[in-house]
Amino acid sequence: MTHAELKAKIIELLEDNHPNDISYILNIEDDEVLKIVHEIYRDGGLMKPQYWESEQVGDIWAIYGKDRAGEYIDENGDYLGFDTEEEADKYIQEEIK
């Protein structure tokens, strides 16, 4: 499957599935799928601070989409965790562009 075909399939699957489930569905490495999800967010214009907000999850703060389910995934395909709400908010304002 080409990158473009894989990206199109992931876009389709994101409508009804969490990004973590897609690698299982497609039997593809998780980090490869998550990097493409980041690319989809970027290409879809979602890499702007106004689309993301900090949210406490247990003992950490994470970044979640305001109008879409799911956590922010960085360009390395990683979810991010922060010790404080201020750190998460600072990342949103300074790094998500």
QUIHUTA-V903321 format. One record per residue. N is the residue number from 1. OMEGA is omega in radians with two decimals (none if undefined). Layout:
N|OMEGA ; N|OMEGA
This chain:
1|3.13 ; 2|3.11 ; 3|-3.13 ; 4|3.11 ; 5|3.12 ; 6|3.13 ; 7|3.12 ; 8|3.13 ; 9|3.12 ; 10|3.08 ; 11|3.12 ; 12|-3.10 ; 13|3.14 ; 14|3.14 ; 15|-3.06 ; 16|-3.04 ; 17|3.02 ; 18|3.13 ; 19|3.14 ; 20|-3.11 ; 21|-3.03 ; 22|3.14 ; 23|3.09 ; 24|-3.13 ; 25|-3.08 ; 26|-3.09 ; 27|3.14 ; 28|3.11 ; 29|-3.11 ; 30|-3.08 ; 31|3.10 ; 32|3.13 ; 33|-3.10 ; 34|3.06 ; 35|3.11 ; 36|3.07 ; 37|3.08 ; 38|3.12 ; 39|3.11 ; 40|3.09 ; 41|-3.13 ; 42|-3.11 ; 43|3.13 ; 44|3.11 ; 45|-3.10 ; 46|-3.14 ; 47|3.09 ; 48|-3.07 ; 49|-3.06 ; 50|-3.14 ; 51|-3.03 ; 52|3.10 ; 53|3.11 ; 54|-3.14 ; 55|3.14 ; 56|3.10 ; 57|-3.07 ; 58|-3.10 ; 59|-3.10 ; 60|3.03 ; 61|3.14 ; 62|-3.14 ; 63|-3.12 ; 64|3.08 ; 65|3.12 ; 66|-3.05 ; 67|3.10 ; 68|3.13 ; 69|3.01 ; 70|3.13 ; 71|3.03 ; 72|3.10 ; 73|-3.10 ; 74|-3.06 ; 75|3.09 ; 76|-3.11 ; 77|-3.09 ; 78|2.92 ; 79|-3.09 ; 80|3.07 ; 81|-3.09 ; 82|3.14 ; 83|-3.09 ; 84|3.08 ; 85|-3.14 ; 86|3.11 ; 87|3.13 ; 88|3.13 ; 89|3.11 ; 90|3.10 ; 91|3.13 ; 92|-3.08 ; 93|-3.03 ; 94|-3.00 ; 95|-3.12 ; 96|-3.09 ; 97|none
